[in-house]
Amino acid sequence: MLLDTHALLWWLHDAASLSDRARLAVSAADQVFFSPVSIYEIEWKAARGRLGAYPKPTNLLALEAGFVELPVRVEHAHQAARMQGANQDPWDRLLTAQAMLEQMAIVTRDPLIAQFGVQTVW
């Protein structure tokens, strides 16, 4: 399974915002992936004051948690650009494309991601 950006942050910081179902699914998964797309989104928002400061880079926390980096490939970019749907957020589109092409569920609370036809967990 692949973590959406908010799910990654909430897992790493043990936030109550992460649903019980998502928490159980991540705990039970053999492998959990995070994307450089999420790292970019976090850094971009933090640089603009839209997220709080974290004492350690999120990618290092994710690796320490045992999560696996899912690199962005050209195929993911092509898929994200071609998808039809209401969600125009470029980060969401890339994460969704990665989940689709890698045949993974994505842990997200965002209902617009499910509209792309990818399996979601929340």
PyMOL commands that place a pseudoatom at each C-alpha (Angstrom):
pseudoatom trace, name=CA, resn=MET, resi=1, chain=A, elem=C, hetatm=0, pos=[0.000, 0.000, 0.000]
pseudoatom trace, name=CA, resn=LEU, resi=2, chain=A, elem=C, hetatm=0, pos=[1.004, 3.587, -0.655]
pseudoatom trace, name=CA, resn=LEU, resi=3, chain=A, elem=C, hetatm=0, pos=[0.525, 6.404, 1.840]
pseudoatom trace, name=CA, resn=ASP, resi=4, chain=A, elem=C, hetatm=0, pos=[-0.979, 9.700, 0.749]
pseudoatom trace, name=CA, resn=THR, resi=5, chain=A, elem=C, hetatm=0, pos=[0.932, 12.676, 2.143]
pseudoatom trace, name=CA, resn=HIS, resi=6, chain=A, elem=C, hetatm=0, pos=[-1.403, 13.383, 5.059]
pseudoatom trace, name=CA, resn=ALA, resi=7, chain=A, elem=C, hetatm=0, pos=[-1.501, 9.687, 6.001]
pseudoatom trace, name=CA, resn=LEU, resi=8, chain=A, elem=C, hetatm=0, pos=[2.303, 9.574, 5.984]
pseudoatom trace, name=CA, resn=LEU, resi=9, chain=A, elem=C, hetatm=0, pos=[2.581, 12.608, 8.253]
pseudoatom trace, name=CA, resn=TRP, resi=10, chain=A, elem=C, hetatm=0, pos=[-0.165, 11.436, 10.576]
pseudoatom trace, name=CA, resn=TRP, resi=11, chain=A, elem=C, hetatm=0, pos=[1.370, 7.965, 10.890]
pseudoatom trace, name=CA, resn=LEU, resi=12, chain=A, elem=C, hetatm=0, pos=[4.865, 9.286, 11.560]
pseudoatom trace, name=CA, resn=HIS, resi=13, chain=A, elem=C, hetatm=0, pos=[3.630, 11.757, 14.161]
pseudoatom trace, name=CA, resn=ASP, resi=14, chain=A, elem=C, hetatm=0, pos=[1.030, 9.405, 15.677]
pseudoatom trace, name=CA, resn=ALA, resi=15, chain=A, elem=C, hetatm=0, pos=[-1.755, 11.881, 15.007]
pseudoatom trace, name=CA, resn=ALA, resi=16, chain=A, elem=C, hetatm=0, pos=[-5.293, 11.117, 16.105]
pseudoatom trace, name=CA, resn=SER, resi=17, chain=A, elem=C, hetatm=0, pos=[-6.453, 12.283, 12.656]
pseudoatom trace, name=CA, resn=LEU, resi=18, chain=A, elem=C, hetatm=0, pos=[-5.426, 8.942, 11.129]
pseudoatom trace, name=CA, resn=SER, resi=19, chain=A, elem=C, hetatm=0, pos=[-8.476, 6.682, 11.071]
pseudoatom trace, name=CA, resn=ASP, resi=20, chain=A, elem=C, hetatm=0, pos=[-8.469, 3.454, 13.054]
pseudoatom trace, name=CA, resn=ARG, resi=21, chain=A, elem=C, hetatm=0, pos=[-9.037, 1.468, 9.849]
pseudoatom trace, name=CA, resn=ALA, resi=22, chain=A, elem=C, hetatm=0, pos=[-6.052, 3.117, 8.156]
pseudoatom trace, name=CA, resn=ARG, resi=23, chain=A, elem=C, hetatm=0, pos=[-3.882, 2.604, 11.236]
pseudoatom trace, name=CA, resn=LEU, resi=24, chain=A, elem=C, hetatm=0, pos=[-4.771, -1.098, 11.341]
pseudoatom trace, name=CA, resn=ALA, resi=25, chain=A, elem=C, hetatm=0, pos=[-4.189, -1.550, 7.598]
pseudoatom trace, name=CA, resn=VAL, resi=26, chain=A, elem=C, hetatm=0, pos=[-0.747, 0.060, 7.759]
pseudoatom trace, name=CA, resn=SER, resi=27, chain=A, elem=C, hetatm=0, pos=[0.174, -1.986, 10.836]
pseudoatom trace, name=CA, resn=ALA, resi=28, chain=A, elem=C, hetatm=0, pos=[-0.873, -5.222, 9.155]
pseudoatom trace, name=CA, resn=ALA, resi=29, chain=A, elem=C, hetatm=0, pos=[0.701, -4.561, 5.749]
pseudoatom trace, name=CA, resn=ASP, resi=30, chain=A, elem=C, hetatm=0, pos=[3.750, -6.535, 4.643]
pseudoatom trace, name=CA, resn=GLN, resi=31, chain=A, elem=C, hetatm=0, pos=[5.155, -3.469, 2.906]
pseudoatom trace, name=CA, resn=VAL, resi=32, chain=A, elem=C, hetatm=0, pos=[4.163, 0.174, 3.081]
pseudoatom trace, name=CA, resn=PHE, resi=33, chain=A, elem=C, hetatm=0, pos=[5.418, 2.657, 0.516]
pseudoatom trace, name=CA, resn=PHE, resi=34, chain=A, elem=C, hetatm=0, pos=[5.867, 6.403, 0.497]
pseudoatom trace, name=CA, resn=SER, resi=35, chain=A, elem=C, hetatm=0, pos=[6.554, 8.551, -2.521]
pseudoatom trace, name=CA, resn=PRO, resi=36, chain=A, elem=C, hetatm=0, pos=[9.059, 11.342, -3.192]
pseudoatom trace, name=CA, resn=VAL, resi=37, chain=A, elem=C, hetatm=0, pos=[5.934, 13.200, -4.327]
pseudoatom trace, name=CA, resn=SER, resi=38, chain=A, elem=C, hetatm=0, pos=[4.868, 13.391, -0.675]
pseudoatom trace, name=CA, resn=ILE, resi=39, chain=A, elem=C, hetatm=0, pos=[8.281, 14.617, 0.390]
pseudoatom trace, name=CA, resn=TYR, resi=40, chain=A, elem=C, hetatm=0, pos=[8.086, 17.367, -2.222]
pseudoatom trace, name=CA, resn=GLU, resi=41, chain=A, elem=C, hetatm=0, pos=[4.560, 18.313, -1.115]
pseudoatom trace, name=CA, resn=ILE, resi=42, chain=A, elem=C, hetatm=0, pos=[5.619, 18.467, 2.555]
pseudoatom trace, name=CA, resn=GLU, resi=43, chain=A, elem=C, hetatm=0, pos=[8.732, 20.528, 1.829]
pseudoatom trace, name=CA, resn=TRP, resi=44, chain=A, elem=C, hetatm=0, pos=[6.845, 22.866, -0.519]
pseudoatom trace, name=CA, resn=LYS, resi=45, chain=A, elem=C, hetatm=0, pos=[4.069, 23.515, 2.008]
pseudoatom trace, name=CA, resn=ALA, resi=46, chain=A, elem=C, hetatm=0, pos=[6.483, 23.864, 4.936]
pseudoatom trace, name=CA, resn=ALA, resi=47, chain=A, elem=C, hetatm=0, pos=[8.555, 26.432, 3.028]
pseudoatom trace, name=CA, resn=ARG, resi=48, chain=A, elem=C, hetatm=0, pos=[5.388, 28.499, 2.587]
pseudoatom trace, name=CA, resn=GLY, resi=49, chain=A, elem=C, hetatm=0, pos=[4.315, 28.269, 6.211]
pseudoatom trace, name=CA, resn=ARG, resi=50, chain=A, elem=C, hetatm=0, pos=[1.445, 25.888, 5.522]
pseudoatom trace, name=CA, resn=LEU, resi=51, chain=A, elem=C, hetatm=0, pos=[2.871, 23.102, 7.702]
pseudoatom trace, name=CA, resn=GLY, resi=52, chain=A, elem=C, hetatm=0, pos=[4.657, 23.161, 11.006]
pseudoatom trace, name=CA, resn=ALA, resi=53, chain=A, elem=C, hetatm=0, pos=[8.371, 22.505, 11.267]
pseudoatom trace, name=CA, resn=TYR, resi=54, chain=A, elem=C, hetatm=0, pos=[9.476, 18.962, 11.953]
pseudoatom trace, name=CA, resn=PRO, resi=55, chain=A, elem=C, hetatm=0, pos=[12.670, 18.106, 13.827]
pseudoatom trace, name=CA, resn=LYS, resi=56, chain=A, elem=C, hetatm=0, pos=[13.765, 15.498, 11.282]
pseudoatom trace, name=CA, resn=PRO, resi=57, chain=A, elem=C, hetatm=0, pos=[13.160, 15.192, 7.514]
pseudoatom trace, name=CA, resn=THR, resi=58, chain=A, elem=C, hetatm=0, pos=[10.048, 13.152, 6.751]
pseudoatom trace, name=CA, resn=ASN, resi=59, chain=A, elem=C, hetatm=0, pos=[11.862, 10.826, 4.360]
pseudoatom trace, name=CA, resn=LEU, resi=60, chain=A, elem=C, hetatm=0, pos=[14.272, 9.793, 7.124]
pseudoatom trace, name=CA, resn=LEU, resi=61, chain=A, elem=C, hetatm=0, pos=[11.396, 9.209, 9.536]
pseudoatom trace, name=CA, resn=ALA, resi=62, chain=A, elem=C, hetatm=0, pos=[9.611, 7.131, 6.883]
pseudoatom trace, name=CA, resn=LEU, resi=63, chain=A, elem=C, hetatm=0, pos=[12.670, 4.966, 6.291]
pseudoatom trace, name=CA, resn=GLU, resi=64, chain=A, elem=C, hetatm=0, pos=[13.174, 4.552, 10.039]
pseudoatom trace, name=CA, resn=ALA, resi=65, chain=A, elem=C, hetatm=0, pos=[9.538, 3.418, 10.284]
pseudoatom trace, name=CA, resn=GLY, resi=66, chain=A, elem=C, hetatm=0, pos=[10.316, 0.670, 7.766]
pseudoatom trace, name=CA, resn=PHE, resi=67, chain=A, elem=C, hetatm=0, pos=[8.489, 2.255, 4.847]
pseudoatom trace, name=CA, resn=VAL, resi=68, chain=A, elem=C, hetatm=0, pos=[9.884, 1.795, 1.348]
pseudoatom trace, name=CA, resn=GLU, resi=69, chain=A, elem=C, hetatm=0, pos=[10.433, 4.619, -1.125]
pseudoatom trace, name=CA, resn=LEU, resi=70, chain=A, elem=C, hetatm=0, pos=[8.449, 4.195, -4.340]
pseudoatom trace, name=CA, resn=PRO, resi=71, chain=A, elem=C, hetatm=0, pos=[10.373, 6.118, -7.009]
pseudoatom trace, name=CA, resn=VAL, resi=72, chain=A, elem=C, hetatm=0, pos=[8.457, 8.198, -9.529]
pseudoatom trace, name=CA, resn=ARG, resi=73, chain=A, elem=C, hetatm=0, pos=[8.829, 6.791, -13.043]
pseudoatom trace, name=CA, resn=VAL, resi=74, chain=A, elem=C, hetatm=0, pos=[8.005, 8.244, -16.431]
pseudoatom trace, name=CA, resn=GLU, resi=75, chain=A, elem=C, hetatm=0, pos=[4.995, 5.916, -16.658]
pseudoatom trace, name=CA, resn=HIS, resi=76, chain=A, elem=C, hetatm=0, pos=[3.596, 7.487, -13.499]
pseudoatom trace, name=CA, resn=ALA, resi=77, chain=A, elem=C, hetatm=0, pos=[3.935, 10.970, -14.995]
pseudoatom trace, name=CA, resn=HIS, resi=78, chain=A, elem=C, hetatm=0, pos=[2.192, 9.909, -18.207]
pseudoatom trace, name=CA, resn=GLN, resi=79, chain=A, elem=C, hetatm=0, pos=[-0.661, 8.297, -16.268]
pseudoatom trace, name=CA, resn=ALA, resi=80, chain=A, elem=C, hetatm=0, pos=[-1.110, 11.307, -13.969]
pseudoatom trace, name=CA, resn=ALA, resi=81, chain=A, elem=C, hetatm=0, pos=[-1.301, 13.683, -16.916]
pseudoatom trace, name=CA, resn=ARG, resi=82, chain=A, elem=C, hetatm=0, pos=[-3.879, 11.569, -18.760]
pseudoatom trace, name=CA, resn=MET, resi=83, chain=A, elem=C, hetatm=0, pos=[-6.268, 10.809, -15.906]
pseudoatom trace, name=CA, resn=GLN, resi=84, chain=A, elem=C, hetatm=0, pos=[-9.718, 12.336, -16.139]
pseudoatom trace, name=CA, resn=GLY, resi=85, chain=A, elem=C, hetatm=0, pos=[-11.404, 13.504, -12.969]
pseudoatom trace, name=CA, resn=ALA, resi=86, chain=A, elem=C, hetatm=0, pos=[-12.315, 16.335, -10.679]
pseudoatom trace, name=CA, resn=ASN, resi=87, chain=A, elem=C, hetatm=0, pos=[-9.106, 16.165, -8.677]
pseudoatom trace, name=CA, resn=GLN, resi=88, chain=A, elem=C, hetatm=0, pos=[-6.627, 18.531, -10.289]
pseudoatom trace, name=CA, resn=ASP, resi=89, chain=A, elem=C, hetatm=0, pos=[-4.091, 18.527, -7.438]
pseudoatom trace, name=CA, resn=PRO, resi=90, chain=A, elem=C, hetatm=0, pos=[-0.798, 17.513, -9.081]
pseudoatom trace, name=CA, resn=TRP, resi=91, chain=A, elem=C, hetatm=0, pos=[0.490, 15.719, -5.973]
pseudoatom trace, name=CA, resn=ASP, resi=92, chain=A, elem=C, hetatm=0, pos=[-2.704, 13.679, -5.635]
pseudoatom trace, name=CA, resn=ARG, resi=93, chain=A, elem=C, hetatm=0, pos=[-2.657, 12.835, -9.335]
pseudoatom trace, name=CA, resn=LEU, resi=94, chain=A, elem=C, hetatm=0, pos=[0.932, 11.539, -9.198]
pseudoatom trace, name=CA, resn=LEU, resi=95, chain=A, elem=C, hetatm=0, pos=[0.335, 9.535, -6.035]
pseudoatom trace, name=CA, resn=THR, resi=96, chain=A, elem=C, hetatm=0, pos=[-2.821, 8.057, -7.543]
pseudoatom trace, name=CA, resn=ALA, resi=97, chain=A, elem=C, hetatm=0, pos=[-1.024, 7.194, -10.775]
pseudoatom trace, name=CA, resn=GLN, resi=98, chain=A, elem=C, hetatm=0, pos=[1.690, 5.441, -8.789]
pseudoatom trace, name=CA, resn=ALA, resi=99, chain=A, elem=C, hetatm=0, pos=[-0.880, 3.420, -6.845]
pseudoatom trace, name=CA, resn=MET, resi=100, chain=A, elem=C, hetatm=0, pos=[-2.757, 2.522, -10.029]
pseudoatom trace, name=CA, resn=LEU, resi=101, chain=A, elem=C, hetatm=0, pos=[0.238, 1.396, -12.028]
pseudoatom trace, name=CA, resn=GLU, resi=102, chain=A, elem=C, hetatm=0, pos=[1.848, -0.452, -9.120]
pseudoatom trace, name=CA, resn=GLN, resi=103, chain=A, elem=C, hetatm=0, pos=[-1.521, -2.059, -8.263]
pseudoatom trace, name=CA, resn=MET, resi=104, chain=A, elem=C, hetatm=0, pos=[-1.529, -0.761, -4.701]
pseudoatom trace, name=CA, resn=ALA, resi=105, chain=A, elem=C, hetatm=0, pos=[-4.201, 0.578, -2.437]
pseudoatom trace, name=CA, resn=ILE, resi=106, chain=A, elem=C, hetatm=0, pos=[-3.623, 4.144, -1.314]
pseudoatom trace, name=CA, resn=VAL, resi=107, chain=A, elem=C, hetatm=0, pos=[-4.209, 5.213, 2.285]
pseudoatom trace, name=CA, resn=THR, resi=108, chain=A, elem=C, hetatm=0, pos=[-6.094, 8.498, 2.019]
pseudoatom trace, name=CA, resn=ARG, resi=109, chain=A, elem=C, hetatm=0, pos=[-9.066, 10.347, 3.412]
pseudoatom trace, name=CA, resn=ASP, resi=110, chain=A, elem=C, hetatm=0, pos=[-9.488, 12.240, 0.120]
pseudoatom trace, name=CA, resn=PRO, resi=111, chain=A, elem=C, hetatm=0, pos=[-12.708, 11.102, -1.625]
pseudoatom trace, name=CA, resn=LEU, resi=112, chain=A, elem=C, hetatm=0, pos=[-11.566, 12.628, -4.929]
pseudoatom trace, name=CA, resn=ILE, resi=113, chain=A, elem=C, hetatm=0, pos=[-8.736, 10.101, -5.164]
pseudoatom trace, name=CA, resn=ALA, resi=114, chain=A, elem=C, hetatm=0, pos=[-11.224, 7.218, -5.049]
pseudoatom trace, name=CA, resn=GLN, resi=115, chain=A, elem=C, hetatm=0, pos=[-12.997, 8.761, -8.053]
pseudoatom trace, name=CA, resn=PHE, resi=116, chain=A, elem=C, hetatm=0, pos=[-10.006, 7.802, -10.193]
pseudoatom trace, name=CA, resn=GLY, resi=117, chain=A, elem=C, hetatm=0, pos=[-10.882, 4.135, -9.584]
pseudoatom trace, name=CA, resn=VAL, resi=118, chain=A, elem=C, hetatm=0, pos=[-7.921, 3.301, -7.361]
pseudoatom trace, name=CA, resn=GLN, resi=119, chain=A, elem=C, hetatm=0, pos=[-8.510, 1.254, -4.209]
pseudoatom trace, name=CA, resn=THR, resi=120, chain=A, elem=C, hetatm=0, pos=[-8.438, 3.456, -1.118]
pseudoatom trace, name=CA, resn=VAL, resi=121, chain=A, elem=C, hetatm=0, pos=[-8.192, 2.664, 2.570]
pseudoatom trace, name=CA, resn=TRP, resi=122, chain=A, elem=C, hetatm=0, pos=[-9.553, 4.985, 5.206]
for i in range(1, 122): cmd.bond("trace and resi %d" % i, "trace and resi %d" % (i + 1))
show_as sticks, trace
zoom trace
